[in-house]
Amino acid sequence: MTSGRIGASYSVRLFALALLAIALAVAGLFYGPVALDPAQVFDALLHPGHTDLAATIVWAIRLPRILIGICVGAGLGVAGAMLQMLFRNALVDPYISGVSAGAALAAVAALSLSASFAVIPAYAFAGGIACAAIVAFVGASGGADGNLRLVLAGVAISALCAAIVTLVLLAAGEAGGRSVIGWLAGGIGGRGWPELGWVVAYLAVGFAASIFALRDLNALRLGTVAAAGFGLNVDAARLRVLAIAALITAACVAVSGVVGFVGLMVPHTMRRLVGGDARRLLPACVVGGACVVLLADGLARTIAAPAEVPLGVVLAFAGVPFFLIIARRPVDI
């Protein structure tokens, strides 16, 4: 197949994914505890200054929620793909590697100190990259058992972070503990335009940095020896990729809490569609991740309406079986 035909096929698939994401986003405007018909939604979109119920639901609740869902899905998809290429491990994602747990612990500490949301992603970044560095030091190595040690190190660090979070919750008291527990369960309900603005700002930095890391990623997925043979400073490249993935994860965790398995499922699925080249994989993970979170959030809002199921719970029901299947089958990165 010629490069032109490959490029055309990739463009068609990416365009189809984008159409799916748009369809899911539009559907999210209609469905929820309060159902809105198309006329109400379109009228609300055309008249943002109106104060009627439909306009309030669309502009103050659903539209920012949908946009935040797109950001969270895109970020976790990209971060998961970067971590899998960095460690050359099919079982790695921000949740399993301990990055999400470290980010969540630091964010909870910031919340307990009544920190402004503007600085919570910065706290989460520090916690996420610290835990990622520990997991990488303990688990990332050559040899047949390298992948197993990496996963076990991530599980251990996540358990330790969860224990410390429990202590923070006990110290916070009943009122503060409930709000933090709801946040930790994962979800984007109750978030608005201010949170969206900060998340977009942090993700913009992370995504821009990831563009400059494409060469590093394509080299690292070949292995450290091959990467060094191409003239890459492997240690510096690994640190750059780890920092970028931690920053992107931190931005997502700050607004959505701990949402697992998006960074595991999306890169695997997109790799089958567009291949493993980082130049094609990362854009596909942006769109694919948005689709997954929008679909999961739509289910979270509707399957038990008027109650809402935490987003992290919905994704766990899909992510755990996916993880078990991947763990049984070797997968090329």
C-alpha positions, -999 to 999 in steps of 0.1 A, spaced: 0 0 0 14 34 -9 20 61 16 -7 82 -1 -33 55 4 -22 49 40 -26 86 47 -60 87 31 -71 57 51 -59 73 83 -77 106 75 -109 88 69 -107 69 102 -98 100 121 -127 119 105 -151 90 114 -140 92 150 -144 129 151 -180 125 137 -187 100 165 -174 123 191 -195 152 178 -226 129 178 -220 118 214 -215 155 224 -247 166 208 -266 137 224 -252 148 257 -271 180 254 -305 163 251 -302 135 278 -300 137 315 -322 138 346 -342 165 328 -349 156 292 -349 184 266 -364 182 231 -344 194 201 -363 227 199 -354 236 235 -318 228 230 -313 247 198 -332 277 211 -310 277 242 -278 275 221 -290 304 200 -299 325 230 -273 320 257 -285 351 276 -319 336 284 -326 326 319 -353 300 314 -348 264 326 -336 250 292 -310 277 287 -297 273 323 -294 235 319 -276 237 285 -252 266 293 -245 262 330 -246 224 333 -244 203 302 -223 222 277 -193 227 302 -197 191 313 -195 178 278 -164 200 270 -147 188 302 -155 152 293 -138 158 259 -108 172 276 -105 144 302 -109 117 276 -84 133 252 -59 138 280 -61 104 295 -60 87 261 -28 106 251 -12 101 285 -19 64 284 -4 61 249 28 80 260 33 58 291 28 26 271 54 37 246 78 49 273 77 16 292 71 -6 262 44 -22 283 9 -30 272 -5 -30 307 5 6 316 -18 35 319 -20 65 342 -43 45 366 -23 13 367 11 30 368 3 50 399 4 84 382 -33 89 388 -31 78 424 -2 102 432 -20 130 414 -52 123 434 -33 122 467 -17 156 460 -50 170 448 -69 158 479 -42 174 501 -47 206 482 -85 204 485 -82 198 523 -62 230 525 -89 248 506 -66 256 478 -79 274 447 -87 251 417 -61 271 397 -33 255 416 -48 220 422 -34 207 388 1 219 399 -2 199 431 -15 169 412 14 172 387 39 170 416 22 140 431 18 122 398 53 126 386 67 116 421 48 83 421 56 77 384 93 81 391 91 56 420 72 31 399 97 35 370 126 31 393 112 -1 409 96 -17 380 110 -6 347 138 -28 336 148 -53 311 142 -90 315 112 -113 314 97 -101 346 101 -63 340 64 -58 330 52 -78 360 73 -57 384 61 -25 368 25 -34 373 30 -46 408 49 -15 417 20 6 404 -5 -14 424 16 -10 455 21 27 451 -16 32 444 -25 12 476 -2 34 496 -17 66 482 -52 53 489 -43 46 525 -29 82 529 -60 96 513 -81 77 539 -62 93 566 -68 127 550 -105 120 548 -107 110 584 -90 142 594 -113 163 571 -144 152 591 -178 141 577 -187 171 556 -153 175 539 -149 137 536 -181 132 516 -172 158 490 -137 143 486 -151 107 483 -175 118 456 -146 134 437 -124 104 441 -150 81 427 -145 99 394 -169 122 376 -173 155 359 -207 165 373 -209 198 390 -179 213 371 -184 245 352 -167 270 330 -140 281 355 -127 246 359 -129 241 321 -107 271 315 -80 259 338 -80 224 325 -78 236 289 -48 258 299 -29 229 315 -38 205 287 -27 230 261 8 230 276 9 192 279 -3 186 243 21 212 229 49 195 247 38 161 234 42 173 198 79 180 205 82 145 221 70 126 190 105 117 179 114 106 215 83 84 217 89 67 183 125 60 193 116 47 228 90 23 216 119 5 198 138 -1 230 165 18 248 193 2 228 178 10 195 169 45 207 205 52 218 216 39 184 196 66 168 215 92 188 188 98 214 197 107 250 175 80 265 175 92 301 166 127 292 139 116 268 124 92 293 122 120 319 106 144 293 80 119 283 72 110 319 69 147 329 45 154 300 23 124 307 22 133 344 12 169 336 -16 158 313 -28 132 338 -27 158 366 -49 182 347 -75 155 341 -74 142 377 -78 177 391 -112 181 374 -125 145 372 -110 127 401 -96 92 396 -110 79 363 -94 46 354 -88 25 323 -93 52 296 -56 54 291 -55 16 288 -84 9 265 -80 39 241 -44 34 230 -49 -3 223 -80 3 203 -65 32 183 -33 13 177 -53 -13 159 -70 14 138 -40 36 129 -9 18 139 18 25 165 35 56 150 32 83 176 25 109 149 -7 90 141 -15 74 174 -16 105 196 -42 124 175 -63 93 173 -61 89 211 -73 125 215 -105 118 195 -109 82 207 -105 92 244 -131 119 240 -156 93 225 -150 69 254 -156 94 282 -186 111 265 -202 77 261 -194 66 296 -206 99 311 -238 96 291 -244 62 306 -235 75 341 -262 102 338 -290 80 324 -287 43 336 -299 51 371 -317 85 365 -325 107 383 -295 94 404 -260 95 388 -235 66 388 -199 78 392 -180 79 360 -151 59 374 -176 31 382 -190 29 347 -155 28 332 -143 1 356 -170 -23 344 -156 -19 309 -119 -15 318 -113 -44 342 -124 -71 316 -103 -53 290 -73 -53 313 -77 -90 320 -78 -98 283 -48 -77 275 -29 -93 304 -35 -128 289 -23 -118 254 10 -103 244 6 -70 225 31 -52 204 35 -15 213 
